[in-house]
Amino acid sequence: MAARRERTHYLYLAVIAAVVLGIVVGFAAPDVAKELKPLGTGFVSLIKMMISPVIFCTIVLGVGSVRKAAKVGAVGGLALGYFMVMSTIALAIGLVVGNLLEPGSGLHLTDAARAAGTAQAEGASEGTVDFLLGIIPTTLVSAFTEGEVLQTLLVALLAGFALQAMGKAGEPIVRGIGHIQRLVFRILAMIMWVAPVGAFGAIAAVVGSTGVDALKSLAVIMLGFYATCLVFVFVVLGTLLRLVAGINILSLFKYLGREFLLILSTSSSESALPRLIAKMEHMGVSKPVVGITVPTGYSFNLDGTAIYLTMASLFVAEAMGQPLAVGEQISLLVFMVIASKGAAGVTGAGLATLAGGLQSHKPALVDGVGLIVGIDRFMSEARALTNFAGNAVATVLVGTWTKEIDTARAAEVLAGRVPFDEKTLVDDGHGGGAETETETGAGVGAGADVPQACGEEKAPARV
């Protein structure tokens, strides 16, 4: 086991080295670096290929093993309520900082920037009705082939509730899905060995295509955005996590350090979604809570995106010489957070949402979006990291509120005494839990049953 962990340790050292090398190549040979972008795109595509099967297996195993459907509804309702409150707080913080900094003043719009803003608006999100109808897949299997997170979520919930209704007749299917989940996570573990190549290509391309001059002129909004994200994560989320769950946010982030590195190198929070699911279950949060909170959070808990949309809107308005009144700010940004839907993990989607919101509320500002195109990738890093941090904290909080987390196991895991199995991404509680629950008849609904179903008794043997 020690040798296995050592090999994965070298993998993430290779990712760090690849990021540094990518930055060097980006500055030394910008034209060559731009051509390396497909390496990063290909790696993120490999990860996204696994998102739908991971979500489907996790939710079906979680929902299918709960005896009462009301339990699932309670978890989902609590999660959505929490997401709404935190998005509002993120909006408020972004508004305050944005109005204090006035980051767009003094900049001038060029013809190239105007054209870039118009291009982003053309790819912007559609209306709320289209969004709601888009949750329904064309066929039962098209959700998997099209890679739509919310469509997969809907199909998985329907399958989970159907297995609930089938009772004992559905137990063989649950066991079968448990085996498929092991296969999916083993494939994902294989894909992770390509991470250094993907990180190198992604970082080199963005550094090569972004001039130093652009970074200097837009440093105010970049640094202001980073600072706002840090305040939100460590002050708001950190305080909430300490008060509700008694957990230090730094210890949680240390546990999720490799996931943060992966997001930093790919600029996509989706690249870490499967690992977040596995690690939250390993930490002792029950399958239903993880299965519902994490995928739903990737569509609705967009704290980083909310802050970004707030500050970017104020930036564009200031730069165009048309500052927004407070009423305009609030109505515009509430619209954008709703319109951003499942864009949390997609690089550049926040830019399209920004353009679409401005186009629908104040078309004269759309051209100004081009001013931010040059640094959007760097802001996307902080956006994705903040979204990921928010979802990790949300999962722990919802698990605590619903008494669906084994606090003793969480303490052991965060202290490093029950290490995560990096080879297969299937730890003691991930993959074997559903089969154990079904065979013994122990429901996940009772918080006290979760640790045993998650394999707490087996944990020492793995250490």
C-alpha positions in Angstrom: 0.0 0.0 0.0 2.9 2.4 0.8 4.5 1.8 -2.6 1.1 2.4 -4.3 0.7 5.7 -2.6 4.3 6.6 -3.4 3.6 6.1 -7.1 0.6 8.4 -7.1 2.7 10.9 -5.1 5.1 11.0 -8.1 2.2 11.5 -10.4 1.1 14.8 -8.7 4.7 16.0 -8.5 4.8 15.4 -12.2 1.7 17.6 -12.6 3.4 20.4 -10.7 6.5 20.1 -12.8 4.3 20.1 -15.9 2.6 23.3 -14.9 5.9 25.1 -14.3 7.3 23.8 -17.6 4.1 25.0 -19.4 4.6 28.5 -18.0 8.2 28.6 -19.1 7.3 27.4 -22.6 4.4 29.9 -22.8 6.7 32.8 -22.2 9.7 31.5 -24.2 7.9 30.3 -27.3 4.3 31.7 -27.4 3.5 30.5 -30.9 4.6 26.9 -30.1 2.7 27.1 -26.8 -0.6 28.0 -28.5 -0.4 24.8 -30.6 -0.3 22.7 -27.4 -3.8 23.6 -26.4 -5.3 20.3 -27.7 -3.3 18.4 -25.0 -5.2 20.2 -22.3 -8.5 20.0 -24.1 -8.0 16.3 -24.7 -7.3 15.5 -21.0 -10.4 17.5 -19.8 -12.5 15.7 -22.5 -11.3 12.3 -21.1 -12.4 13.3 -17.6 -15.7 14.7 -18.8 -16.3 11.4 -20.6 -16.5 9.8 -17.2 -18.7 12.3 -15.5 -22.1 10.9 -16.6 -21.4 7.3 -15.6 -19.9 8.4 -12.2 -22.9 10.5 -11.4 -25.4 7.8 -12.5 -23.8 5.1 -10.5 -23.3 7.2 -7.4 -26.9 8.5 -7.3 -28.5 5.2 -8.2 -26.6 3.4 -5.4 -27.3 6.2 -3.0 -31.0 6.7 -3.7 -31.7 3.0 -4.4 -30.4 1.9 -1.0 -32.5 4.4 1.0 -35.7 2.9 2.3 -37.8 6.1 2.3 -38.0 8.4 -0.7 -38.8 11.3 1.6 -35.2 11.1 2.9 -33.9 11.9 -0.5 -36.3 14.8 -0.9 -35.2 16.2 2.4 -31.6 16.1 1.5 -32.2 17.7 -2.0 -34.4 20.4 -0.5 -31.9 21.3 2.2 -29.1 21.4 -0.4 -31.0 23.6 -2.8 -32.0 26.0 0.0 -28.4 26.2 1.1 -27.2 26.8 -2.4 -29.6 29.7 -2.8 -28.5 31.4 0.4 -24.8 31.0 -0.4 -25.2 32.3 -3.9 -26.9 35.4 -2.5 -24.1 36.0 0.0 -21.5 35.6 -2.8 -23.4 38.1 -4.9 -23.5 40.6 -2.1 -19.8 40.3 -1.4 -19.0 40.7 -5.1 -21.2 43.8 -5.3 -19.6 45.4 -2.3 -16.0 44.8 -3.5 -16.8 45.7 -7.1 -18.4 49.0 -6.2 -15.4 49.9 -3.9 -12.7 49.0 -6.4 -14.4 50.5 -9.6 -11.9 48.4 -11.6 -13.0 49.3 -15.1 -12.3 53.0 -14.9 -9.5 54.3 -17.2 -9.7 51.5 -19.7 -10.5 52.1 -23.4 -12.4 49.8 -25.8 -10.6 48.8 -29.0 -12.3 47.5 -32.1 -10.7 44.0 -31.5 -12.2 43.9 -28.0 -15.6 45.0 -29.3 -15.6 42.2 -31.8 -14.6 39.7 -29.1 -17.5 40.8 -26.9 -20.0 40.4 -29.7 -18.7 36.9 -30.4 -19.2 35.8 -26.8 -22.7 37.1 -26.8 -23.6 34.9 -29.8 -22.7 31.8 -27.7 -24.5 32.9 -24.6 -27.0 30.9 -22.6 -30.7 30.7 -23.5 -33.7 31.6 -21.4 -35.1 29.9 -18.3 -37.8 27.9 -20.2 -35.2 26.4 -22.6 -33.1 25.6 -19.6 -35.9 23.7 -17.8 -36.9 21.8 -20.9 -33.2 21.0 -21.6 -33.1 19.0 -18.3 -35.3 16.3 -20.1 -33.1 14.1 -22.3 -34.2 13.1 -25.8 -34.0 9.4 -24.8 -33.2 7.5 -21.6 -29.6 7.0 -22.8 -29.0 10.3 -24.6 -28.1 11.9 -21.2 -25.0 9.8 -21.2 -24.0 10.3 -24.8 -24.5 14.1 -24.7 -22.7 14.6 -21.4 -25.4 16.8 -19.8 -25.0 16.8 -16.0 -28.6 17.7 -15.2 -30.0 15.2 -17.7 -27.9 12.5 -16.1 -29.0 13.6 -12.7 -32.7 13.3 -13.7 -32.3 9.8 -15.2 -30.3 8.6 -12.2 -32.9 9.9 -9.7 -35.7 8.2 -11.7 -33.7 4.9 -11.8 -32.9 5.2 -8.1 -36.6 5.7 -7.1 -37.6 2.9 -9.4 -35.2 0.5 -7.6 -36.6 1.7 -4.3 -40.1 0.7 -5.4 -38.9 -2.7 -6.7 -37.7 -3.7 -3.2 -35.8 -7.0 -3.0 -36.3 -7.5 -6.8 -34.1 -4.6 -7.4 -31.2 -5.7 -5.2 -29.4 -7.7 -8.0 -29.5 -4.5 -10.2 -28.1 -2.4 -7.3 -25.2 -4.9 -6.9 -24.6 -4.9 -10.6 -24.4 -1.1 -10.7 -22.0 -1.3 -7.7 -19.7 -3.5 -9.9 -20.0 -1.0 -12.8 -19.0 1.8 -10.5 -15.8 0.0 -9.6 -15.0 -0.3 -13.3 -15.7 3.3 -13.9 -13.5 4.5 -11.1 -10.7 2.1 -12.2 -10.8 3.6 -15.7 -10.7 7.1 -14.2 -7.6 6.2 -12.2 -6.0 5.1 -15.5 -6.9 8.4 -17.1 -5.3 10.4 -14.2 -1.9 9.2 -15.3 -2.3 11.5 -18.4 -2.8 14.5 -16.1 0.8 15.9 -16.4 0.5 16.0 -20.2 -2.9 17.7 -20.0 -1.6 20.2 -17.4 1.4 21.1 -19.5 -0.6 21.7 -22.7 -3.4 23.8 -20.9 -1.0 26.1 -19.0 1.4 26.6 -21.9 -1.4 27.5 -24.3 -3.0 30.1 -22.0 0.3 31.7 -21.1 1.4 31.8 -24.7 -1.9 33.4 -25.9 -2.1 36.0 -23.1 0.4 38.9 -23.3 2.0 40.4 -20.2 0.7 43.8 -21.1 -2.9 42.6 -20.9 -2.2 41.2 -17.5 -0.7 44.4 -16.2 -3.6 46.6 -17.5 -6.2 44.3 -16.0 -4.4 43.4 -12.8 -6.8 45.4 -10.6 -9.9 43.3 -11.4 -7.9 40.1 -11.4 -6.4 40.7 -8.0 -9.7 42.1 -6.7 -11.5 39.0 -7.8 -8.9 36.6 -6.3 -9.1 38.5 -3.0 -12.9 38.4 -3.0 -12.8 34.6 -3.6 -10.3 34.2 -0.7 -12.5 36.2 1.6 -15.6 34.2 0.7 -13.9 30.8 1.0 -11.9 31.3 4.2 -14.1 33.8 6.1 -17.7 32.8 5.1 -17.3 29.1 4.2 -14.5 28.5 6.8 -16.6 30.0 9.6 -19.7 28.1 8.6 -17.8 24.8 8.4 -16.2 25.4 11.8 -19.5 26.3 13.6 -21.7 23.6 12.0 -19.3 20.6 11.5 -16.4 21.6 13.8 -14.0 21.1 11.0 -11.0 23.3 10.1 -11.4 24.3 6.4 -7.6 24.1 6.0 -7.6 20.4 7.0 -10.4 19.8 4.5 -8.5 21.6 1.7 -5.3 19.7 2.6 -7.3 16.4 2.1 -8.5 17.7 -1.2 -5.1 19.1 -2.3 -4.7 17.0 -5.3 -8.1 17.9 -6.6 -7.3 21.6 -6.2 -4.1 21.0 -8.2 -6.0 19.3 -10.9 -8.4 22.2 -11.2 -5.6 24.7 -11.2 -3.9 23.0 -14.1 -7.0 22.4 -16.2 -9.1 25.4 -15.2 -12.1 23.1 -15.0 -13.8 22.0 -11.8 -15.5 19.2 -13.6 -12.1 17.5 -13.9 -12.2 16.9 -10.1 -15.9 16.0 -9.8 -15.5 12.2 -9.8 -12.7 12.4 -7.2 -14.8 14.7 -5.0 -17.6 12.1 -4.9 -15.1 9.4 -4.0 -13.3 11.4 -1.4 -16.5 12.7 0.3 -17.7 9.1 0.7 -14.3 8.0 1.9 -14.5 10.8 4.5 -17.7 9.3 5.9 -20.5 11.2 4.3 -23.4 8.9 3.3 -24.0 7.9 -0.4 -27.4 9.7 -0.7 -26.0 13.0 0.6 -22.9 12.8 -1.7 -24.9 11.5 -4.7 -27.4 14.4 -4.5 -25.4 17.3 -3.1 -22.2 17.1 -5.3 -23.8 16.8 -8.8 -26.6 19.3 -7.9 -24.0 21.7 -6.5 -22.1 21.6 -9.8 -25.2 23.1 -11.5 -26.6 25.3 -8.7 -23.9 26.1 -6.2 -21.9 28.5 -8.3 -20.3 30.7 -5.6 -17.2 31.5 -7.7 -19.3 32.2 -10.8 -21.6 34.5 -8.8 -18.7 36.6 -7.6 -17.2 36.6 -11.1 -20.4 37.7 -12.8 -20.9 40.4 -10.2 -17.4 42.0 -10.5 -17.1 41.5 -14.3 -20.4 43.2 -14.9 -19.4 46.2 -12.8 -16.0 46.2 -14.5 -17.5 46.3 -18.0 -20.0 49.0 -17.1 -17.3 51.2 -15.6 -15.0 50.7 -18.6 -17.8 51.6 -21.0 -18.6 54.7 -19.0 -22.1 53.5 -18.2 -22.0 52.5 -14.5 -25.0 50.5 -13.3 -27.4 51.7 -10.7 -27.9 49.4 -7.6 -31.3 48.2 -8.9 -29.8 47.4 -12.3 -26.9 45.6 -10.7 -29.2 43.3 -8.6 -31.7 42.5 -11.4 -28.9 41.8 -13.9 -26.9 39.6 -11.6 -29.8 37.5 -10.3 -30.7 36.8 -13.9 -27.1 35.8 -14.6 -26.8 33.4 -11.7 -30.0 31.6 -12.8 -28.8 31.6 -16.4 -25.4 30.2 -15.5 -27.1 26.8 -14.7 -24.6 23.9 -15.2 -21.7 26.0 -16.4 -19.6 25.6 -13.3 -17.1 23.2 -14.7 -16.9 24.4 -18.3 -13.9 26.6 -19.2 -15.2 29.9 -20.7 -18.9 29.3 -20.0 -18.9 32.1 -17.4 -17.8 34.6 -20.2 -20.7 33.5 -22.4 -23.1 33.9 -19.5 -21.8 37.4 -18.8 -22.3 38.4 -22.4 -25.8 36.9 -22.5 -26.9 38.7 -19.4 -25.6 42.0 -20.5 -27.2 41.5 -23.9 -30.6 40.9 -22.4 -30.5 43.7 -19.8 -28.2 46.4 -21.3 -27.1 45.6 -24.9 -24.9 48.7 -25.1 -22.5 47.0 -22.6 -22.0 43.7 -24.7 -19.1 45.1 -26.6 -17.2 45.7 -23.4 -17.1 42.0 -22.7 -14.1 41.9 -25.1 -12.1 43.8 -22.5 -12.1 40.8 -20.2 -11.5 38.1 -22.7 -7.7 38.3 -22.4 -7.7 37.5 -18.6 -10.9 35.3 -18.4 -8.8 32.1 -18.4 -6.9 33.4 -15.3 -10.2 34.4 -13.6 -11.6 31.0 -14.6 -9.0 29.4 -12.4 -10.2 31.2 -9.3 -13.8 30.7 -10.4 -13.5 26.9 -10.7 -11.5 26.6 -7.4 -14.1 28.6 -5.5 -17.0 26.6 -7.0 -15.2 23.4 -6.0 -14.5 24.6 -2.5 -18.1 25.6 -2.1 -19.4 22.2 -3.1 -16.9 20.3 -0.9 -18.0 22.4 2.1 -21.7 22.1 1.2 -21.4 18.3 1.1 -20.0 18.2 4.7 -22.6 20.7 5.9 -25.6 18.9 4.4 -24.2 15.6 5.8 -23.9 17.2 9.3 -27.4 18.8 9.2 -29.0 15.5 8.1 -26.8 13.4 10.5 -25.5 11.5 7.5 -21.8 11.8 8.3 -19.6 9.7 10.5 -17.8 12.5 12.4 -15.3 10.0 14.0 -14.3 8.7 10.6 -14.1 12.2 9.2 -11.7 13.2 11.9 -9.5 10.2 11.2 -9.5 10.8 7.5 -8.7 14.5 7.8 -5.9 13.6 10.3 -4.4 11.4 7.6 -4.8 8.1 9.6 -7.2 6.6 7.1 -5.6 7.4 3.7 -7.6 7.5 0.5 -6.9 4.7 -2.0 -5.4 6.6 -5.0 -4.9 3.5 -7.2 -8.5 2.6 -7.8 -10.4 5.6 -6.4 -12.5 3.0 -4.7 -11.9 3.1 -1.0 -13.4 1.0 1.7 -16.7 2.8 1.5 -16.8 3.4 -2.2 -18.1 0.6 -4.3 -18.5 -2.0 -1.7 -20.9 0.0 0.4 -24.0 -0.5 -1.7 -23.5 -4.2 -2.0 -23.1 -4.6 1.8 -26.2 -2.4 2.4 -28.3 -4.4 0.1 -27.3 -7.8 1.3 -27.7 -6.9 5.0 -30.8 -4.9 4.5 -29.2 -1.9 6.3 -30.5 1.3 4.9 -28.4 4.3 4.5 -31.1 6.5 5.8 -29.9 6.0 9.4 -26.9 8.0 10.0 -25.5 5.5 12.5 -25.5 2.8 9.9 -23.5 4.6 7.3 -20.0 4.1 8.8 -20.4 0.3 8.9 -21.8 0.3 5.3 -18.9 2.5 4.3 -16.5 -0.1 5.6 -15.2 1.6 8.8 -14.3 -1.8 10.3 -12.2 -2.6 7.3 -10.3 0.6 7.3 -7.5 -0.4 9.6 -6.5 -3.2 7.3 -6.1 -0.8 4.4 -3.8 1.4 6.4 
